[in-house]
């Protein structure tokens, strides 16, 4: 549990870190662009108003004495305009002559008066072009101000001659307060957003890791032999698909484990029963319990039981070779029609005993294929054995061998109980036995059809089965007539 919590917390922390980092970068960029926009807009606004006042002074100024003066009437209008703009811009507006003496200024809280001297450097730069900077205005202010200065010019001899300057100053504290307010708003919104994202990601992470935790728990239970646990699937995303695949795997493991246990029980029974029979009859012969005239009869029984053991060992060896990949073919050309005929002759006695009618053997024509004769004989033998075993007394077995182009098709159909629809999909699985087959084939181990399918696949063929319960069962397999030669791969130089 601790490990699962660690995974969940790690995933949550990583998600939150990425979210916080992205939100911080976004916030810094937004604040930076707002600061830039605000500064540019502030500079442009101050300079535009300073230029407006400069033009008004140019139209009304008196320069007859060689120094910039404002006539009484027009000067009052300009001063009212300056006070209005000053109040609206929250700024100080100062008009100076060429020497830096203040001609007029707006009312201001810092106490700039008409006798205040403006630095000649500021005046000179403003008269030459314009001034835009953040400073304390040459010591006039105790803090940083936005300083904008533009020249006041008069037309003299058809030339514009600078005769003074207009300065507009605005406290940089307003800018700092503005930025601080923006940052506070952004941080407040960020905290709320981050909290919501944290909750959302936390819930999402929990929902995402919950199936993984269940799968880990189930996998541990599988390791202890408990295949009953399943993952509760509620989503249709990739995790949901993984959970469904996991449940499907669990179902197959459970089925395989059930078949394995049944197989072990069957094998144990199959080994114990003939060995007990063999040992009992041989001991009876050796100690004289069985009279001499009955020895042959019981030795025949011993022979049958030995053959049962031989078939069991052969199937187990074949299964072992399949699992280890050591099942190899000895390919040769042979007549599969003869293989089918000879196999039916092997079961002639049982067929006669059950009064079964075999249909179609007389119509089969010679058909040669390339493959392992012994393996294909094992395939046909297992299918014919099943057909003989499960055909109803007096029923029919229909067999056909057909030449279809590059392939040979063999079909074996028997009447009888058939296979239920819910079980036919499993009959080729190892260790699988249908319920009805148990009553007819108590000695089977559920390996016959698995070996058949494996051998057919080794020959690049295919096999299928269909059945109608209570009517018939058909097995049909295809084998290539010639061994397929791997295509050569062309490698471009």
N, C-alpha and C positions, 0 to 999 in steps of 0.2 A: 504494500500500500504506500509505503514511504517513497519508493521509486516512482510510482505512478504520480504521486503528488509532486515530486521533483520535476518530472516531465511537464506536467501541467503548468507549474509555476515558471519553469524555464521558458516555455512557449509564451506564457502571458507576459513575462518580463521583456522578452525579445520584441513582442508585438507592441508593447507600451513604449519601449525605447525607440523603436522605429517611428511610431506615431508621434512621440514627443519631439524627436529630431526633425521630422518633416514639418510639424507645426511650428517649431522654433524658426526653422529656415524661412518658412512662409511668412511668419510674423516679422522677422528682421527685414525681409525684402519689402513687405508692405509699408512698414514704418520708414524705411529708407526712401522709398519712392514718394511717400507723403511728405517727408521732410524736404526732399528736393523740390517737389511741386510747390509746397508752401513757401519756401525761400524764394524761388523764382517769381512766384506770384506777388510776394511781398516787395521784392526789389522793383518789379515792373510797376506796381501800384504807387509806391513812393516816388519813383522817378516820373511817372506820368503826371502826378499831382504837382510835383516840383516844377515841371516844365510848364504846366498850366499857369501857375503863379508867376513864373518868369516871364511869360508872354504878356500877362496882364500888367506887370510892372513896366515892361518895355513900352507898352502902349500909353502908359500914364505917367511915367517917371519924368522928373525935372533934372536935367544935367547941365543947366546953364552956368552953375558955379564951379563946374569941374568935378563935383561930387554928386553921388546918387542921392536924390531926395524925392519924396512923394508929396505931391500937392495935397492940400488939406482935404478937399472934397473927395477926390479920387482915392486919396490915401485911406480915408475912413472905409470906403467900399472894399478896398483890398484887405484891410485889417479884419473887417467882418468876415470876408471870405476865408481869410487865413484861420480865424478862430473856429469857423464852422468846419473847415477841413481838418483842423487839428483835433477837434472834438471827435469827428467821425473816424479819423484814422488813429486816434489815441497817440498822437505824435506832437512833437514840437516843430514849428516852422519858423525859420530865421532868415531874414534878408539882410545881407551885408553889402557894403560898398567895396571898392577895389582894395582898400586898406585893411579890411577886416572889421571895420566898425559896424555895429548893428544899426540898420536903418529902421527896422521894425521886427517884431516877433510876436508870436501868439502867446496867449497865457499858458503858463506851464508850471507844473508842481515843483520843478527843481530850481526855480528862481532865476532863470536867465533874464537878465535885464539889458536895457539899451546900452549900458556902459560896459558890458561884458565884451572882452576882446576875443575874437575868433582867430585861431591860429592862421598865420599868413600862408602856411603850407597848404592848409585845406582850401583857403580862398583861391590861391594861385592855381591849384589843380582843378578846382571846380570851374574857374574862369577859362582855363585852357580847353577843357573838354567836359568832364563830369567826374564825380567821385561816388564810388559805391564800396563801402567797407563796413566792418563791424569793429568798433573801437570805443574808447571813452571820450571821443571828440576833443582830443588834445588836452585832457584833464578836466574838462568842464563837467563831465559826469563821473559818478563814483562806480559805475558799472558799465557793462558793455551795451552799446546801442547800435542799431542799424543807422548808418549815416549815408544819405544821398545828397549830393550837391550838383547843381546845374548852373551854368552861367546866365547872367542877365546881360543882354547885348542891346546896343543902340546903333541905329543907322547913322553913320558919319562918313561923308564923302563917298557915298555909295558902297560903304563897307560896314559890316557888323563888327562893332568894337565892344569887347567885354567891359562892363562898368561895375559889375558886382556879381553876387552869387545868391542863390536861394538854396537853403539847406532844410531838409526834413529829416528829423531823427525820431527813431522809435525804439523803445526799450526792447532788448533781446530777451528780457525776462518773460515777455508775453509769448515769445517763440518757445522758450523752455517750458513754460506752463502748458502751452498747446501740445507740445510733444509729450510731456508728462501725462497729460489727459488722454492722449491717444494711446500711450503705452498702458495706462491703467485700464482703459476700455478694452484694449486688446487682451490684456492679461486676464481681466475678469471673464471676458468671453472665452478665452483659452482654457481657463480653469473649469468653467462649466462644460465646455465642449470636451475637454480631456476627461472629465469625470464621466460624461455620457459614453464617450468612446471606451473608457476603461471598463464600464459596466457591460457595454455591448461586446467588446472583445473577450471579457471574462466569461460571459455566458456562451459566446460563440466557441471559445477555446475549450470550455468544459464540454459542450455538445460535440465538438470535434474529437476530443480525446477520449470521451466516454466509451465509444465503440472500441477504440484501441485498447482501453483498459479492460473492457469485457473480453476482447480477443486474447489479451495476455493472460487473463484469469482462466479462460477456457483452454488455452494452449497448455497452461500448467496442469490443469485438470486432465487434459488428454495424456500428458506425460505420466500421470498417476493411474491411467487406465479408465478414467471416467469420461465417457463420450456423450453425456446427456446434456451438457451445457450448450446453449446457443446464444448468439448475439442478437439483441433486440434491434431490428432494422426499422428506422422511421424516415430516412431520407432517400432521395433518388440521386444524390451526387456521387462523387468518386468514393467517398468513405462508405456510403450506403452500398455501392456495388462491391466494394471490398468485403463488407460485412456479409453480404449475401453469398459471395464466393466462399467466404470462410465457413458459413453455415452449410453450404453445399459440400465443402470438403469434410466438415464434421459428420454430415450424414453418411458420406461414403466411407469415412473412417469407422463410424459406428457399424455400418453394414459389413465392412471388411473384417472388423474385429469380431462381429457376431459369426460371420462365416468361418473365420479362423478358429474360433472356439469350437464351432460345430465340426469343423474339419479335424481338429485335434481329437475331439471326442469320437468322431467316426473312425479315424485312423487307429486310435487306441482300441476301439471295439473290433475293428477289422483285423488288427494284428492279434488281439487276444483270442478272438473266437476260433480262427483256424489253427492257431498254435496250440490252444487247449485241446481242440479236437484231434490234431495230429499226435500230440503227446499222449493223450488218453488211449487212442487206438493202438499206437506203437507199444505203449506200456502193457496194454492188454494182450497183445500178441506175444511180447517177450516173456511175460509172467504166466502165460498159459490160460488167462481168463477167457480169451477168445479161442474157440476150438479151431483146429487146423483147417477144417472144411469151410470156415467162415473168414479165414484170413484174407483171401483174395477180394472178397466183398468189401471189407474194411480198408484194404490197401487202395482200392479204387476211390474210396471216399477221401483217403489221405492224399491221393494224387490230385483230386479236384481242389482240395484246400491248399495244396502247394501251388497250384496254378493261380488261385486267388491271391496268394501272397506275392507271386511273381508279378501279376498285373498291378498290384498295389505298389510294389517297389519300382516297377517300370514307370508308372505315373509320377511317383515322387521324384525319380531321377530326371524325368522329362521336365517337371516343374522346376527343379533345381537348375537344370541347364538353361531354361528360359530366363530365370531370374539373374543368372550370372552372365548371360549373353553368349553361352557356349554352344547353343543349339545351332548346328551348321548343316547345310544341305550337301548331298552328293547328287549332283544333277545328272540326269540321263533322259533319253527319249524313250517313252513307253506308251503303251496303249491303255488309256484310262478306262475304256469300255471293258477290257479284260479285268482290270482291277475291280470294277464294280461287280461284274459277273462272279468272279472268284470269291468276293466277299459274301455275296448272297449264298453261294454254295456252302460257305463255312457255317452259315446259320440255317442250313436246310432242315436239320432235325427240329430245331425250335419252331421254325416256320410251319412244318408239318404238324407238330404237336398242337399248335394254336390254330390250325386250319386257316392260315393266312393266305390270301391270294396275292401273288406278286405279278404286277402288270407292267409291261413295257420293256422288259429285258430283251425280248426277241426282236425288238425294233431298233435296238442300239447298233450303230455302225462303228467300225474301228475308227478311233480318233486318237492320234498321237500328240502328246504334249511333252514339254521339257520341264523336268522337276525332279524332286527326290521321290522315287517310287515307294520307299518304305514309309515316308511321311504321309504321302497322299493315301497310301493304303490305310494308315492309322486314321486319317480323316474319314474315309469311306466306312471303315470298320465301326468307328464310334457312332456315325450317323445311322448306319444299318442296325447296329445293336440297339440304339434308342428306338428306332422305328419298330423293330421286332418286339421290344419290351413293352411299348406303350400302345401298340395296335390292339384293338378289341378282338376277342376270339371270333374268328370267321370274318375279320375285316380285311382291308386291302392295303397293300403298299404299292405305290406307283413310282416308277423310276424312269428317268430319261437322261440321256447324254446327248447334247446338242452341239453342233459345230456352228458358231456364230462369228465368222470372220477371223479375227486374230485371237479369239477366246473360245474356250470350251466351257459349257455350262452343264452342271450336274444338278438335277432336282430329285429330291426324295420326299414323297408325300405319304403319310399314313393316316388312316382313319382312327378315331378313338376319342379319348376325353379331351384332348387339346390342352392348350396352355392359356391361363387367364390373361386378360389384357394388361393388368397391372403388374404382371411378372415377366412377360415376354421380353421386356427391355433389359432384364438382368441375367438371362439364361446363359450368356457368354462370359459372365464374370466368374472368376475362380471361386471355388467352394460353394457356388450357389446351387441350391436344389429347390424346385417348386414343392409345395405341400403335397400335391397329387403324386409327384414322382416318388416321394418317400414311401408311399404305400405300395408302389410297383417296384421300386428299386431301393430296397433297404440297404444294399451293399455298396451303392454308389457314393462317391466322395465329392461330387460337384466339380470335377476337373476335366471331364471328357470334352465338353463343348468349349471350355477355355483353351484346351490344347488344340482343338480343331481350328478355332479362330486364329490362334497364334501361327499355326502352320500355314494356313491360307494366306495370312499377311506376309509371311516370309517369302511366299511365292508371288508377291505383288498381286494377289487376288483379293476377292471380297466374298463375304458370306452374309446371308440374311435369313430371317425366319419370320413366318407369319402363321397365325393359327386362329381358328374359330372354336371357341370352347364347346365341347360336346360333338364336334364334327370332324375336324382334321387338323394336322400340323404339317407344314411344309418347310424344308430346309433347302436352300438354293445357294450354290457357290460357283464362282467364276475363277478360272485359271487361264493365264496366257498360254497359248500353244507353243510359243517360243520364248526363250529366256530373254528378258529385256536387257539390251546392252546400254550401259550408261553413255549418254551423249558427251562427246568431247567438247571441252570448253575452249573457245578461241581466245587467245590473248593477243591484244593489239600491241604491236611493238612501239 
